[in-house]
Amino acid sequence: MDAEYIGALELALTLLSGKQLPTTEKHRSVPVMDVNTERMSVITRRAATRATREHAGLRKLYEQDVSQSSLARELGETRSRVVSWFAEGPGNRPIPRKTAERIRDKYGLPLSVWARIAE
């Protein structure tokens, strides 16, 4: 039998059986944070839908229409420093206690959401 004919038969059987077609491409999608984005600004909505971290503090900030970038501007910090406070593993940087308390007082994030707090 011809190879193309056999391939067509395999395709037909796969489609008829309802199974997914095999693929050689790598699946590169990253799960994003599930946040209600209805009342968010466009900038925060974009940030929230691209977020891949499941950090309770980050979720609470997004729900209050605050992105990591806007928090960094407000605190006078770089975005990379603020992002590192929410990171896990070797990328995590301890948040200064005064900053954590300031965020707690303004946005209601308890100190327990931070992996490490610097004294």
N, CA, C and O atoms as a Tinker XYZ file with bonds, in Angstrom:
   476  protein
     1  N      0.839000   -1.187000    0.000000    73     2
     2  CA     0.000000    0.000000    0.000000    64     1     3
     3  C      0.880000    1.245000    0.000000    63     2     4     5
     4  O      2.018000    1.222000    0.468000    81     3
     5  N      0.341000    2.299000   -0.521000    73     3     6
     6  CA     1.025000    3.584000   -0.602000    64     5     7
     7  C      1.066000    4.245000    0.781000    63     6     8     9
     8  O      0.083000    4.183000    1.519000    81     7
     9  N      2.180000    4.871000    1.138000    73     7    10
    10  CA     2.352000    5.487000    2.455000    64     9    11
    11  C      1.341000    6.615000    2.694000    63    10    12    13
    12  O      0.836000    6.777000    3.805000    81    11
    13  N      1.051000    7.391000    1.649000    73    11    14
    14  CA     0.077000    8.476000    1.793000    64    13    15
    15  C     -1.312000    7.915000    2.081000    63    14    16    17
    16  O     -2.062000    8.480000    2.877000    81    15
    17  N     -1.649000    6.806000    1.434000    73    15    18
    18  CA    -2.944000    6.172000    1.629000    64    17    19
    19  C     -3.068000    5.664000    3.070000    63    18    20    21
    20  O     -4.114000    5.824000    3.697000    81    19
    21  N     -1.996000    5.050000    3.594000    73    19    22
    22  CA    -2.002000    4.553000    4.970000    64    21    23
    23  C     -2.138000    5.720000    5.941000    63    22    24    25
    24  O     -2.879000    5.629000    6.920000    81    23
    25  N     -1.424000    6.823000    5.676000    73    23    26
    26  CA    -1.536000    8.012000    6.523000    64    25    27
    27  C     -2.939000    8.574000    6.541000    63    26    28    29
    28  O     -3.433000    9.003000    7.584000    81    27
    29  N     -3.588000    8.571000    5.373000    73    27    30
    30  CA    -4.959000    9.067000    5.288000    64    29    31
    31  C     -5.906000    8.161000    6.075000    63    30    32    33
    32  O     -6.821000    8.650000    6.739000    81    31
    33  N     -5.694000    6.851000    6.006000    73    31    34
    34  CA    -6.525000    5.917000    6.768000    64    33    35
    35  C     -6.341000    6.120000    8.277000    63    34    36    37
    36  O     -7.312000    6.101000    9.033000    81    35
    37  N     -5.096000    6.313000    8.707000    73    35    38
    38  CA    -4.822000    6.559000   10.131000    64    37    39
    39  C     -5.501000    7.850000   10.589000    63    38    40    41
    40  O     -6.067000    7.906000   11.681000    81    39
    41  N     -5.441000    8.883000    9.753000    73    39    42
    42  CA    -6.092000   10.144000   10.077000    64    41    43
    43  C     -7.599000    9.956000   10.197000    63    42    44    45
    44  O     -8.218000   10.466000   11.131000    81    43
    45  N     -8.189000    9.229000    9.260000    73    43    46
    46  CA    -9.630000    8.989000    9.289000    64    45    47
    47  C    -10.032000    8.217000   10.538000    63    46    48    49
    48  O    -11.039000    8.540000   11.168000    81    47
    49  N     -9.253000    7.198000   10.904000    73    47    50
    50  CA    -9.557000    6.420000   12.109000    64    49    51
    51  C     -9.451000    7.283000   13.363000    63    50    52    53
    52  O    -10.272000    7.163000   14.273000    81    51
    53  N     -8.458000    8.140000   13.412000    73    51    54
    54  CA    -8.286000    9.023000   14.570000    64    53    55
    55  C     -9.459000    9.977000   14.684000    63    54    56    57
    56  O    -10.002000   10.167000   15.772000    81    55
    57  N     -9.853000   10.580000   13.573000    73    55    58
    58  CA   -10.971000   11.517000   13.585000    64    57    59
    59  C    -12.281000   10.828000   13.960000    63    58    60    61
    60  O    -13.085000   11.378000   14.713000    81    59
    61  N    -12.491000    9.627000   13.434000    73    59    62
    62  CA   -13.724000    8.895000   13.732000    64    61    63
    63  C    -13.771000    8.417000   15.181000    63    62    64    65
    64  O    -14.851000    8.318000   15.764000    81    63
    65  N    -12.636000    8.125000   15.754000    73    63    66
    66  CA   -12.622000    7.628000   17.132000    64    65    67
    67  C    -12.782000    8.749000   18.155000    63    66    68    69
    68  O    -13.039000    8.488000   19.330000    81    67
    69  N    -12.628000   10.007000   17.707000    73    67    70
    70  CA   -12.791000   11.134000   18.613000    64    69    71
    71  C    -11.553000   11.443000   19.435000    63    70    72    73
    72  O    -11.587000   12.293000   20.325000    81    71
    73  N    -10.471000   10.760000   19.140000    73    71    74
    74  CA    -9.227000   11.010000   19.863000    64    73    75
    75  C     -8.524000   12.222000   19.266000    63    74    76    77
    76  O     -8.767000   12.604000   18.121000    81    75
    77  N     -7.652000   12.812000   20.066000    73    75    78
    78  CA    -6.894000   13.960000   19.609000    64    77    79
    79  C     -5.783000   13.520000   18.666000    63    78    80    81
    80  O     -5.182000   12.462000   18.850000    81    79
    81  N     -5.522000   14.324000   17.675000    73    79    82
    82  CA    -4.460000   14.007000   16.730000    64    81    83
    83  C     -3.102000   14.152000   17.410000    63    82    84    85
    84  O     -2.905000   15.064000   18.213000    81    83
    85  N     -2.184000   13.274000   17.099000    73    83    86
    86  CA    -0.843000   13.409000   17.676000    64    85    87
    87  C     -0.153000   14.638000   17.090000    63    86    88    89
    88  O     -0.381000   14.991000   15.932000    81    87
    89  N      0.680000   15.278000   17.881000    73    87    90
    90  CA     1.388000   16.459000   17.416000    64    89    91
    91  C      2.866000   16.364000   17.775000    63    90    92    93
    92  O      3.248000   15.754000   18.774000    81    91
    93  N      3.667000   16.975000   16.949000    73    91    94
    94  CA     5.102000   17.003000   17.230000    64    93    95
    95  C      5.506000   18.332000   17.853000    63    94    96    97
    96  O      6.646000   18.489000   18.290000    81    95
    97  N      4.572000   19.301000   17.900000    73    95    98
    98  CA     4.869000   20.596000   18.488000    64    97    99
    99  C      4.833000   20.502000   20.006000    63    98   100   101
   100  O      4.058000   19.740000   20.583000    81    99
   101  N      5.696000   21.298000   20.640000    73    99   102
   102  CA     5.709000   21.346000   22.094000    64   101   103
   103  C      4.618000   22.290000   22.573000    63   102   104   105
   104  O      4.392000   23.346000   21.982000    81   103
   105  N      3.955000   21.906000   23.635000    73   103   106
   106  CA     2.926000   22.744000   24.227000    64   105   107
   107  C      3.615000   23.778000   25.099000    63   106   108   109
   108  O      4.209000   23.424000   26.117000    81   107
   109  N      3.548000   25.047000   24.723000    73   107   110
   110  CA     4.307000   26.086000   25.404000    64   109   111
   111  C      3.443000   27.027000   26.233000    63   110   112   113
   112  O      3.957000   28.011000   26.765000    81   111
   113  N      2.175000   26.761000   26.357000    73   111   114
   114  CA     1.353000   27.680000   27.127000    64   113   115
   115  C      1.650000   27.541000   28.611000    63   114   116   117
   116  O      1.984000   26.459000   29.095000    81   115
   117  N      1.525000   28.637000   29.314000    73   115   118
   118  CA     1.782000   28.683000   30.747000    64   117   119
   119  C      0.463000   28.988000   31.434000    63   118   120   121
   120  O     -0.249000   29.896000   31.005000    81   119
   121  N      0.116000   28.264000   32.481000    73   119   122
   122  CA    -1.139000   28.565000   33.156000    64   121   123
   123  C     -1.095000   29.970000   33.749000    63   122   124   125
   124  O     -0.097000   30.365000   34.350000    81   123
   125  N     -2.174000   30.714000   33.578000    73   123   126
   126  CA    -2.226000   32.081000   34.086000    64   125   127
   127  C     -3.084000   32.148000   35.339000    63   126   128   129
   128  O     -3.877000   31.248000   35.618000    81   127
   129  N     -2.914000   33.222000   36.084000    73   127   130
   130  CA    -3.662000   33.418000   37.313000    64   129   131
   131  C     -5.140000   33.650000   36.979000    63   130   132   133
   132  O     -5.456000   34.392000   36.049000    81   131
   133  N     -6.021000   33.034000   37.716000    73   131   134
   134  CA    -7.453000   33.188000   37.517000    64   133   135
   135  C     -7.940000   34.329000   38.405000    63   134   136   137
   136  O     -8.144000   34.151000   39.606000    81   135
   137  N     -8.125000   35.500000   37.803000    73   135   138
   138  CA    -8.542000   36.688000   38.536000    64   137   139
   139  C     -9.719000   37.305000   37.800000    63   138   140   141
   140  O     -9.732000   37.343000   36.570000    81   139
   141  N    -10.707000   37.788000   38.543000    73   139   142
   142  CA   -11.829000   38.485000   37.942000    64   141   143
   143  C    -11.341000   39.846000   37.460000    63   142   144   145
   144  O    -10.932000   40.675000   38.273000    81   143
   145  N    -11.375000   40.089000   36.158000    73   143   146
   146  CA   -10.805000   41.299000   35.581000    64   145   147
   147  C    -11.856000   42.314000   35.141000    63   146   148   149
   148  O    -11.531000   43.244000   34.403000    81   147
   149  N    -13.084000   42.163000   35.564000    73   147   150
   150  CA   -14.160000   43.033000   35.086000    64   149   151
   151  C    -13.941000   44.506000   35.388000    63   150   152   153
   152  O    -14.121000   45.338000   34.499000    81   151
   153  N    -13.559000   44.858000   36.608000    73   151   154
   154  CA   -13.465000   46.261000   37.001000    64   153   155
   155  C    -12.027000   46.777000   37.024000    63   154   156   157
   156  O    -11.745000   47.779000   37.682000    81   155
   157  N    -11.127000   46.121000   36.327000    73   155   158
   158  CA    -9.724000   46.526000   36.322000    64   157   159
   159  C     -9.436000   47.498000   35.188000    63   158   160   161
   160  O    -10.120000   47.503000   34.164000    81   159
   161  N     -8.417000   48.316000   35.389000    73   159   162
   162  CA    -7.944000   49.161000   34.298000    64   161   163
   163  C     -7.312000   48.255000   33.242000    63   162   164   165
   164  O     -7.004000   47.094000   33.508000    81   163
   165  N     -7.128000   48.795000   32.061000    73   163   166
   166  CA    -6.561000   48.011000   30.963000    64   165   167
   167  C     -5.166000   47.510000   31.331000    63   166   168   169
   168  O     -4.826000   46.363000   31.037000    81   167
   169  N     -4.365000   48.344000   31.961000    73   167   170
   170  CA    -2.992000   47.970000   32.307000    64   169   171
   171  C     -2.974000   46.833000   33.315000    63   170   172   173
   172  O     -2.226000   45.870000   33.152000    81   171
   173  N     -3.789000   46.937000   34.354000    73   171   174
   174  CA    -3.821000   45.883000   35.365000    64   173   175
   175  C     -4.434000   44.607000   34.799000    63   174   176   177
   176  O     -3.992000   43.507000   35.130000    81   175
   177  N     -5.440000   44.744000   33.958000    73   175   178
   178  CA    -6.057000   43.567000   33.336000    64   177   179
   179  C     -5.022000   42.804000   32.517000    63   178   180   181
   180  O     -4.953000   41.577000   32.581000    81   179
   181  N     -4.226000   43.530000   31.753000    73   179   182
   182  CA    -3.190000   42.891000   30.943000    64   181   183
   183  C     -2.186000   42.181000   31.842000    63   182   184   185
   184  O     -1.796000   41.047000   31.564000    81   183
   185  N     -1.769000   42.838000   32.912000    73   183   186
   186  CA    -0.801000   42.236000   33.829000    64   185   187
   187  C     -1.381000   40.988000   34.498000    63   186   188   189
   188  O     -0.696000   39.972000   34.621000    81   187
   189  N     -2.632000   41.065000   34.927000    73   187   190
   190  CA    -3.258000   39.943000   35.623000    64   189   191
   191  C     -3.445000   38.741000   34.714000    63   190   192   193
   192  O     -3.270000   37.601000   35.144000    81   191
   193  N     -3.797000   38.987000   33.463000    73   191   194
   194  CA    -4.018000   37.864000   32.556000    64   193   195
   195  C     -2.710000   37.246000   32.088000    63   194   196   197
   196  O     -2.702000   36.118000   31.594000    81   195
   197  N     -1.605000   37.968000   32.235000    73   195   198
   198  CA    -0.299000   37.415000   31.877000    64   197   199
   199  C      0.422000   36.809000   33.075000    63   198   200   201
   200  O      1.427000   36.119000   32.908000    81   199
   201  N     -0.074000   37.056000   34.264000    73   199   202
   202  CA     0.599000   36.578000   35.477000    64   201   203
   203  C      0.599000   35.060000   35.526000    63   202   204   205
   204  O     -0.407000   34.415000   35.229000    81   203
   205  N      1.730000   34.503000   35.900000    73   203   206
   206  CA     1.842000   33.048000   35.988000    64   205   207
   207  C      2.065000   32.580000   37.417000    63   206   208   209
   208  O      2.084000   31.376000   37.672000    81   207
   209  N      2.231000   33.491000   38.336000    73   207   210
   210  CA     2.448000   33.113000   39.732000    64   209   211
   211  C      1.123000   33.008000   40.459000    63   210   212   213
   212  O      0.212000   33.806000   40.235000    81   211
   213  N      1.025000   32.033000   41.314000    73   211   214
   214  CA    -0.159000   31.865000   42.152000    64   213   215
   215  C      0.169000   32.351000   43.556000    63   214   216   217
   216  O      0.220000   31.555000   44.494000    81   215
   217  N      0.388000   33.626000   43.704000    73   215   218
   218  CA     0.745000   34.223000   44.988000    64   217   219
   219  C     -0.490000   34.918000   45.544000    63   218   220   221
   220  O     -1.106000   35.733000   44.857000    81   219
   221  N     -0.855000   34.603000   46.783000    73   219   222
   222  CA    -2.074000   35.158000   47.376000    64   221   223
   223  C     -2.018000   36.682000   47.438000    63   222   224   225
   224  O     -3.025000   37.348000   47.196000    81   223
   225  N     -0.863000   37.235000   47.757000    73   223   226
   226  CA    -0.728000   38.685000   47.836000    64   225   227
   227  C     -0.876000   39.347000   46.479000    63   226   228   229
   228  O     -1.488000   40.408000   46.359000    81   227
   229  N     -0.322000   38.726000   45.473000    73   227   230
   230  CA    -0.405000   39.264000   44.124000    64   229   231
   231  C     -1.848000   39.245000   43.636000    63   230   232   233
   232  O     -2.317000   40.201000   43.020000    81   231
   233  N     -2.535000   38.167000   43.911000    73   231   234
   234  CA    -3.957000   38.061000   43.533000    64   233   235
   235  C     -4.764000   39.187000   44.193000    63   234   236   237
   236  O     -5.598000   39.823000   43.548000    81   235
   237  N     -4.509000   39.422000   45.471000    73   235   238
   238  CA    -5.259000   40.446000   46.192000    64   237   239
   239  C     -4.961000   41.842000   45.634000    63   238   240   241
   240  O     -5.857000   42.684000   45.561000    81   239
   241  N     -3.719000   42.088000   45.244000    73   239   242
   242  CA    -3.373000   43.367000   44.626000    64   241   243
   243  C     -4.097000   43.551000   43.301000    63   242   244   245
   244  O     -4.657000   44.614000   43.034000    81   243
   245  N     -4.086000   42.509000   42.471000    73   243   246
   246  CA    -4.779000   42.596000   41.188000    64   245   247
   247  C     -6.267000   42.873000   41.387000    63   246   248   249
   248  O     -6.858000   43.660000   40.647000    81   247
   249  N     -6.862000   42.243000   42.365000    73   247   250
   250  CA    -8.293000   42.450000   42.625000    64   249   251
   251  C     -8.580000   43.883000   43.055000    63   250   252   253
   252  O     -9.712000   44.351000   42.940000    81   251
   253  N     -7.551000   44.587000   43.552000    73   251   254
   254  CA    -7.705000   45.991000   43.938000    64   253   255
   255  C     -7.192000   46.927000   42.847000    63   254   256   257
   256  O     -6.980000   48.115000   43.089000    81   255
   257  N     -6.995000   46.384000   41.640000    73   255   258
   258  CA    -6.561000   47.137000   40.469000    64   257   259
   259  C     -5.152000   47.713000   40.637000    63   258   260   261
   260  O     -4.878000   48.846000   40.242000    81   259
   261  N     -4.270000   46.910000   41.231000    73   259   262
   262  CA    -2.875000   47.307000   41.424000    64   261   263
   263  C     -1.987000   46.244000   40.789000    63   262   264   265
   264  O     -2.073000   45.065000   41.131000    81   263
   265  N     -1.134000   46.673000   39.864000    73   263   266
   266  CA    -0.190000   45.750000   39.236000    64   265   267
   267  C      1.148000   45.848000   39.953000    63   266   268   269
   268  O      1.356000   46.745000   40.769000    81   267
   269  N      2.052000   44.928000   39.649000    73   267   270
   270  CA     3.386000   44.976000   40.247000    64   269   271
   271  C      4.111000   46.244000   39.815000    63   270   272   273
   272  O      4.837000   46.840000   40.610000    81   271
   273  N      3.924000   46.659000   38.576000    73   271   274
   274  CA     4.573000   47.872000   38.078000    64   273   275
   275  C      4.053000   49.111000   38.801000    63   274   276   277
   276  O      4.839000   49.971000   39.198000    81   275
   277  N      2.738000   49.208000   38.974000    73   275   278
   278  CA     2.190000   50.381000   39.657000    64   277   279
   279  C      2.583000   50.386000   41.132000    63   278   280   281
   280  O      2.800000   51.451000   41.709000    81   279
   281  N      2.677000   49.208000   41.745000    73   279   282
   282  CA     3.136000   49.126000   43.134000    64   281   283
   283  C      4.594000   49.581000   43.237000    63   282   284   285
   284  O      4.967000   50.285000   44.175000    81   283
   285  N      5.411000   49.173000   42.265000    73   283   286
   286  CA     6.820000   49.578000   42.257000    64   285   287
   287  C      6.939000   51.098000   42.142000    63   286   288   289
   288  O      7.735000   51.710000   42.855000    81   287
   289  N      6.157000   51.710000   41.253000    73   287   290
   290  CA     6.187000   53.173000   41.119000    64   289   291
   291  C      5.768000   53.844000   42.412000    63   290   292   293
   292  O      6.387000   54.816000   42.846000    81   291
   293  N      4.717000   53.326000   43.025000    73   291   294
   294  CA     4.203000   53.904000   44.272000    64   293   295
   295  C      5.236000   53.831000   45.394000    63   294   296   297
   296  O      5.371000   54.760000   46.191000    81   295
   297  N      5.959000   52.720000   45.445000    73   295   298
   298  CA     6.932000   52.518000   46.518000    64   297   299
   299  C      8.299000   53.116000   46.205000    63   298   300   301
   300  O      9.169000   53.165000   47.075000    81   299
   301  N      8.495000   53.571000   44.969000    73   299   302
   302  CA     9.795000   54.099000   44.573000    64   301   303
   303  C     10.845000   53.008000   44.419000    63   302   304   305
   304  O     12.033000   53.247000   44.632000    81   303
   305  N     10.405000   51.811000   44.047000    73   303   306
   306  CA    11.295000   50.665000   43.849000    64   305   307
   307  C     11.313000   50.302000   42.374000    63   306   308   309
   308  O     10.468000   50.761000   41.606000    81   307
   309  N     12.272000   49.482000   41.982000    73   307   310
   310  CA    12.275000   48.976000   40.614000    64   309   311
   311  C     11.256000   47.849000   40.500000    63   310   312   313
   312  O     10.929000   47.186000   41.485000    81   311
   313  N     10.760000   47.643000   39.285000    73   311   314
   314  CA     9.788000   46.575000   39.071000    64   313   315
   315  C     10.411000   45.214000   39.370000    63   314   316   317
   316  O      9.751000   44.342000   39.936000    81   315
   317  N     11.670000   45.028000   38.996000    73   315   318
   318  CA    12.313000   43.726000   39.219000    64   317   319
   319  C     12.435000   43.415000   40.707000    63   318   320   321
   320  O     12.320000   42.254000   41.102000    81   319
   321  N     12.666000   44.430000   41.539000    73   319   322
   322  CA    12.742000   44.196000   42.978000    64   321   323
   323  C     11.376000   43.773000   43.519000    63   322   324   325
   324  O     11.277000   42.827000   44.301000    81   323
   325  N     10.329000   44.475000   43.100000    73   323   326
   326  CA     8.979000   44.145000   43.572000    64   325   327
   327  C      8.586000   42.742000   43.103000    63   326   328   329
   328  O      8.007000   41.972000   43.869000    81   327
   329  N      8.894000   42.412000   41.866000    73   327   330
   330  CA     8.581000   41.076000   41.337000    64   329   331
   331  C      9.286000   40.004000   42.160000    63   330   332   333
   332  O      8.724000   38.935000   42.401000    81   331
   333  N     10.512000   40.284000   42.591000    73   331   334
   334  CA    11.267000   39.287000   43.361000    64   333   335
   335  C     10.655000   39.026000   44.742000    63   334   336   337
   336  O     10.873000   37.960000   45.317000    81   335
   337  N      9.907000   39.967000   45.269000    73   335   338
   338  CA     9.231000   39.732000   46.557000    64   337   339
   339  C      8.150000   38.665000   46.422000    63   338   340   341
   340  O      7.860000   37.947000   47.378000    81   339
   341  N      7.555000   38.561000   45.237000    73   339   342
   342  CA     6.484000   37.594000   44.995000    64   341   343
   343  C      7.009000   36.255000   44.463000    63   342   344   345
   344  O      6.257000   35.286000   44.358000    81   343
   345  N      8.293000   36.209000   44.130000    73   343   346
   346  CA     8.879000   35.001000   43.543000    64   345   347
   347  C      9.020000   33.897000   44.583000    63   346   348   349
   348  O      9.016000   34.141000   45.789000    81   347
   349  N      9.144000   32.676000   44.073000    73   347   350
   350  CA     9.405000   31.524000   44.930000    64   349   351
   351  C     10.766000   30.961000   44.581000    63   350   352   353
   352  O     11.258000   31.176000   43.473000    81   351
   353  N     11.368000   30.259000   45.487000    73   351   354
   354  CA    12.644000   29.613000   45.220000    64   353   355
   355  C     13.806000   30.588000   45.222000    63   354   356   357
   356  O     13.798000   31.573000   45.960000    81   355
   357  N     14.807000   30.312000   44.392000    73   355   358
   358  CA    16.027000   31.122000   44.423000    64   357   359
   359  C     15.820000   32.562000   43.947000    63   358   360   361
   360  O     16.651000   33.422000   44.238000    81   359
   361  N     14.741000   32.843000   43.229000    73   359   362
   362  CA    14.468000   34.200000   42.761000    64   361   363
   363  C     13.839000   35.092000   43.809000    63   362   364   365
   364  O     13.660000   36.289000   43.581000    81   363
   365  N     13.499000   34.518000   44.967000    73   363   366
   366  CA    12.833000   35.289000   46.014000    64   365   367
   367  C     13.807000   36.199000   46.734000    63   366   368   369
   368  O     14.921000   35.803000   47.079000    81   367
   369  N     13.363000   37.428000   46.953000    73   367   370
   370  CA    14.133000   38.403000   47.716000    64   369   371
   371  C     13.259000   38.817000   48.900000    63   370   372   373
   372  O     12.060000   39.031000   48.726000    81   371
   373  N     13.830000   38.934000   50.093000    73   371   374
   374  CA    13.005000   39.332000   51.240000    64   373   375
   375  C     12.512000   40.766000   51.101000    63   374   376   377
   376  O     13.247000   41.646000   50.652000    81   375
   377  N     11.274000   40.990000   51.486000    73   375   378
   378  CA    10.694000   42.326000   51.448000    64   377   379
   379  C     11.047000   43.033000   52.757000    63   378   380   381
   380  O     10.977000   42.411000   53.817000    81   379
   381  N     11.423000   44.307000   52.716000    73   379   382
   382  CA    11.694000   45.034000   53.963000    64   381   383
   383  C     10.427000   45.107000   54.829000    63   382   384   385
   384  O      9.327000   45.314000   54.318000    81   383
   385  N     10.599000   44.939000   56.122000    73   383   386
   386  CA     9.446000   44.917000   57.038000    64   385   387
   387  C      8.602000   46.186000   56.908000    63   386   388   389
   388  O      7.374000   46.103000   56.869000    81   387
   389  N      9.233000   47.349000   56.842000    73   387   390
   390  CA     8.471000   48.603000   56.741000    64   389   391
   391  C      7.626000   48.630000   55.463000    63   390   392   393
   392  O      6.498000   49.124000   55.468000    81   391
   393  N      8.167000   48.107000   54.395000    73   391   394
   394  CA     7.427000   48.057000   53.135000    64   393   395
   395  C      6.272000   47.070000   53.234000    63   394   396   397
   396  O      5.168000   47.358000   52.773000    81   395
   397  N      6.518000   45.913000   53.830000    73   395   398
   398  CA     5.451000   44.919000   54.002000    64   397   399
   399  C      4.328000   45.482000   54.870000    63   398   400   401
   400  O      3.151000   45.236000   54.606000    81   399
   401  N      4.692000   46.234000   55.901000    73   399   402
   402  CA     3.673000   46.836000   56.766000    64   401   403
   403  C      2.906000   47.938000   56.042000    63   402   404   405
   404  O      1.702000   48.102000   56.241000    81   403
   405  N      3.613000   48.689000   55.203000    73   403   406
   406  CA     2.953000   49.738000   54.411000    64   405   407
   407  C      1.942000   49.121000   53.450000    63   406   408   409
   408  O      0.828000   49.625000   53.308000    81   407
   409  N      2.327000   48.030000   52.790000    73   407   410
   410  CA     1.417000   47.337000   51.879000    64   409   411
   411  C      0.253000   46.732000   52.654000    63   410   412   413
   412  O     -0.885000   46.757000   52.185000    81   411
   413  N      0.529000   46.191000   53.832000    73   411   414
   414  CA    -0.534000   45.625000   54.679000    64   413   415
   415  C     -1.550000   46.704000   55.041000    63   414   416   417
   416  O     -2.758000   46.489000   54.942000    81   415
   417  N     -1.047000   47.874000   55.465000    73   415   418
   418  CA    -1.943000   48.939000   55.902000    64   417   419
   419  C     -2.773000   49.509000   54.751000    63   418   420   421
   420  O     -3.942000   49.848000   54.940000    81   419
   421  N     -2.180000   49.618000   53.563000    73   419   422
   422  CA    -2.897000   50.224000   52.440000    64   421   423
   423  C     -3.764000   49.229000   51.676000    63   422   424   425
   424  O     -4.878000   49.566000   51.275000    81   423
   425  N     -3.268000   48.000000   51.468000    73   423   426
   426  CA    -3.973000   47.037000   50.618000    64   425   427
   427  C     -4.496000   45.815000   51.360000    63   426   428   429
   428  O     -5.174000   44.980000   50.761000    81   427
   429  N     -4.201000   45.694000   52.632000    73   427   430
   430  CA    -4.737000   44.594000   53.424000    64   429   431
   431  C     -4.030000   43.263000   53.255000    63   430   432   433
   432  O     -4.597000   42.225000   53.593000    81   431
   433  N     -2.817000   43.264000   52.745000    73   431   434
   434  CA    -2.060000   42.013000   52.608000    64   433   435
   435  C     -1.412000   41.675000   53.943000    63   434   436   437
   436  O     -0.574000   42.439000   54.423000    81   435
   437  N     -1.773000   40.559000   54.551000    73   435   438
   438  CA    -1.154000   40.200000   55.833000    64   437   439
   439  C      0.335000   39.882000   55.644000    63   438   440   441
   440  O      0.760000   39.495000   54.555000    81   439
   441  N      1.105000   40.045000   56.693000    73   439   442
   442  CA     2.537000   39.760000   56.618000    64   441   443
   443  C      2.798000   38.301000   56.297000    63   442   444   445
   444  O      3.875000   37.961000   55.808000    81   443
   445  N      1.841000   37.441000   56.561000    73   443   446
   446  CA     2.024000   36.010000   56.332000    64   445   447
   447  C      2.093000   35.636000   54.849000    63   446   448   449
   448  O      2.497000   34.519000   54.526000    81   447
   449  N      1.707000   36.545000   53.930000    73   447   450
   450  CA     1.766000   36.216000   52.499000    64   449   451
   451  C      3.193000   36.246000   51.971000    63   450   452   453
   452  O      3.474000   35.688000   50.910000    81   451
   453  N      4.096000   36.894000   52.702000    73   451   454
   454  CA     5.484000   37.018000   52.240000    64   453   455
   455  C      6.301000   35.827000   52.678000    63   454   456   457
   456  O      6.224000   35.397000   53.829000    81   455
   457  N      7.089000   35.289000   51.755000    73   455   458
   458  CA     7.933000   34.139000   52.056000    64   457   459
   459  C      9.040000   34.533000   53.022000    63   458   460   461
   460  O      9.386000   33.766000   53.921000    81   459
   461  N      9.599000   35.739000   52.836000    73   459   462
   462  CA    10.673000   36.210000   53.711000    64   461   463
   463  C     10.501000   37.717000   53.946000    63   462   464   465
   464  O     10.193000   38.476000   53.027000    81   463
   465  N     10.708000   38.118000   55.191000    73   463   466
   466  CA    10.656000   39.541000   55.541000    64   465   467
   467  C     11.982000   39.914000   56.169000    63   466   468   469
   468  O     12.442000   39.270000   57.111000    81   467
   469  N     12.602000   40.979000   55.629000    73   467   470
   470  CA    13.890000   41.451000   56.169000    64   469   471
   471  C     13.593000   42.429000   57.296000    63   470   472   473
   472  O     12.701000   43.271000   57.189000    81   471
   473  N     14.342000   42.306000   58.357000    73   471   474
   474  CA    14.147000   43.179000   59.527000    64   473   475
   475  C     14.723000   44.531000   59.317000    63   474   476
   476  O     14.642000   45.381000   60.204000    81   475
